[in-house]
Amino acid sequence: MKGSDFLATGTTFVFYGMTRASCKFHIGPLCVHIGARDGKFFFTTWQVR
């Protein structure tokens, strides 16, 4: 599985791996992560198989 990290600024889109253990909540089959990196908010979604 791959996680997609999208900065709120919309300037950066990076694919990287995360563990399901760090899920904040789920939307249907998606595992959603929310956090901050480099002082910017971002959200990460997992497509759970």
Backbone as JSON Lines, residues from 0, in Angstrom:
{"i":0,"aa":"M","n":[0.84,-1.21,0.0],"ca":[0.0,0.0,0.0],"c":[0.88,1.25,0.0]}
{"i":1,"aa":"K","n":[0.34,2.32,-0.54],"ca":[1.05,3.59,-0.51],"c":[0.17,4.66,0.14]}
{"i":2,"aa":"G","n":[0.81,5.58,0.85],"ca":[0.09,6.7,1.43],"c":[0.38,7.93,0.6]}
{"i":3,"aa":"S","n":[-0.6,8.8,0.46],"ca":[-0.36,10.02,-0.3],"c":[-0.4,11.21,0.65]}
{"i":4,"aa":"D","n":[0.64,11.98,0.6],"ca":[0.76,13.12,1.5],"c":[0.6,14.4,0.7]}
{"i":5,"aa":"F","n":[-0.42,15.19,1.02],"ca":[-0.71,16.41,0.26],"c":[-0.68,17.59,1.21]}
{"i":6,"aa":"L","n":[0.27,18.5,1.0],"ca":[0.35,19.68,1.85],"c":[-0.82,20.61,1.57]}
{"i":7,"aa":"A","n":[-1.3,21.26,2.6],"ca":[-2.47,22.14,2.47],"c":[-2.22,23.28,1.5]}
{"i":8,"aa":"T","n":[-0.95,23.59,1.28],"ca":[-0.63,24.68,0.36],"c":[-0.87,24.27,-1.08]}
{"i":9,"aa":"G","n":[-0.96,22.95,-1.31],"ca":[-1.19,22.46,-2.65],"c":[0.07,22.51,-3.51]}
{"i":10,"aa":"T","n":[1.21,22.84,-2.9],"ca":[2.44,22.99,-3.67],"c":[3.24,21.71,-3.73]}
{"i":11,"aa":"T","n":[2.93,20.76,-2.85],"ca":[3.73,19.54,-2.8],"c":[2.84,18.31,-2.71]}
{"i":12,"aa":"F","n":[3.14,17.31,-3.5],"ca":[2.39,16.06,-3.45],"c":[3.41,14.93,-3.42]}
{"i":13,"aa":"V","n":[3.48,14.23,-2.3],"ca":[4.51,13.22,-2.12],"c":[3.91,11.88,-1.73]}
{"i":14,"aa":"F","n":[4.35,10.81,-2.38],"ca":[3.92,9.48,-1.97],"c":[4.93,8.91,-1.0]}
{"i":15,"aa":"Y","n":[4.44,8.37,0.09],"ca":[5.34,7.73,1.04],"c":[4.55,6.75,1.88]}
{"i":16,"aa":"G","n":[5.24,5.85,2.56],"ca":[4.56,4.82,3.32],"c":[4.25,5.23,4.74]}
{"i":17,"aa":"M","n":[3.09,4.8,5.23],"ca":[2.74,4.99,6.63],"c":[2.09,3.71,7.12]}
{"i":18,"aa":"T","n":[2.03,3.55,8.43],"ca":[1.41,2.36,8.98],"c":[-0.04,2.64,9.34]}
{"i":19,"aa":"R","n":[-0.87,1.64,9.26],"ca":[-2.28,1.8,9.6],"c":[-2.44,2.16,11.07]}
{"i":20,"aa":"A","n":[-1.44,1.81,11.88],"ca":[-1.52,2.06,13.31],"c":[-1.63,3.55,13.61]}
{"i":21,"aa":"S","n":[-1.2,4.39,12.66],"ca":[-1.22,5.83,12.9],"c":[-2.49,6.49,12.35]}
{"i":22,"aa":"C","n":[-3.48,5.66,11.97],"ca":[-4.74,6.19,11.45],"c":[-5.42,7.07,12.49]}
{"i":23,"aa":"K","n":[-5.98,8.18,12.03],"ca":[-6.76,9.02,12.92],"c":[-8.23,8.6,12.86]}
{"i":24,"aa":"F","n":[-8.72,8.36,11.66],"ca":[-10.09,7.88,11.5],"c":[-10.24,7.26,10.12]}
{"i":25,"aa":"H","n":[-11.37,6.64,9.87],"ca":[-11.61,6.0,8.58],"c":[-12.79,6.64,7.87]}
{"i":26,"aa":"I","n":[-12.68,6.71,6.55],"ca":[-13.82,7.13,5.71],"c":[-14.03,5.99,4.72]}
{"i":27,"aa":"G","n":[-15.04,5.17,4.97],"ca":[-15.25,4.0,4.13],"c":[-14.0,3.13,4.16]}
{"i":28,"aa":"P","n":[-13.45,2.79,2.98],"ca":[-12.26,1.95,2.91],"c":[-10.96,2.72,3.1]}
{"i":29,"aa":"L","n":[-11.06,4.04,3.31],"ca":[-9.86,4.86,3.43],"c":[-9.45,5.08,4.88]}
{"i":30,"aa":"C","n":[-8.15,4.99,5.1],"ca":[-7.59,5.28,6.41],"c":[-6.99,6.67,6.33]}
{"i":31,"aa":"V","n":[-7.41,7.56,7.22],"ca":[-7.0,8.97,7.11],"c":[-6.05,9.36,8.23]}
{"i":32,"aa":"H","n":[-4.96,10.01,7.83],"ca":[-3.97,10.51,8.79],"c":[-3.97,12.03,8.71]}
{"i":33,"aa":"I","n":[-3.86,12.69,9.85],"ca":[-3.76,14.15,9.86],"c":[-2.61,14.55,10.77]}
{"i":34,"aa":"G","n":[-1.78,15.44,10.32],"ca":[-0.65,15.85,11.14],"c":[-0.04,17.13,10.58]}
{"i":35,"aa":"A","n":[1.22,17.37,10.93],"ca":[1.89,18.57,10.45],"c":[3.33,18.24,10.11]}
{"i":36,"aa":"R","n":[3.84,18.88,9.09],"ca":[5.23,18.66,8.7],"c":[5.81,19.98,8.24]}
{"i":37,"aa":"D","n":[6.98,20.31,8.74],"ca":[7.64,21.56,8.37],"c":[6.75,22.77,8.65]}
{"i":38,"aa":"G","n":[5.94,22.68,9.7],"ca":[5.1,23.8,10.08],"c":[3.85,23.93,9.25]}
{"i":39,"aa":"K","n":[3.6,22.97,8.33],"ca":[2.4,23.04,7.5],"c":[1.5,21.85,7.8]}
{"i":40,"aa":"F","n":[0.21,22.07,7.75],"ca":[-0.73,20.99,7.97],"c":[-0.82,20.12,6.71]}
{"i":41,"aa":"F","n":[-1.0,18.84,6.93],"ca":[-1.21,17.97,5.79],"c":[-2.17,16.86,6.18]}
{"i":42,"aa":"F","n":[-2.75,16.2,5.18],"ca":[-3.56,15.04,5.48],"c":[-3.07,13.89,4.62]}
{"i":43,"aa":"T","n":[-3.22,12.69,5.11],"ca":[-2.77,11.53,4.39],"c":[-3.88,10.49,4.36]}
{"i":44,"aa":"T","n":[-4.12,9.91,3.2],"ca":[-5.15,8.88,3.11],"c":[-4.54,7.57,2.66]}
{"i":45,"aa":"W","n":[-5.03,6.5,3.24],"ca":[-4.65,5.15,2.83],"c":[-5.84,4.5,2.17]}
{"i":46,"aa":"Q","n":[-5.59,3.81,1.08],"ca":[-6.65,2.95,0.55],"c":[-6.41,1.58,1.15]}
{"i":47,"aa":"V","n":[-7.3,1.18,2.04],"ca":[-7.12,-0.07,2.77],"c":[-7.61,-1.25,1.94]}
{"i":48,"aa":"R","n":[-6.74,-2.22,1.77],"ca":[-7.14,-3.41,1.01],"c":[-7.67,-4.47,1.95]}
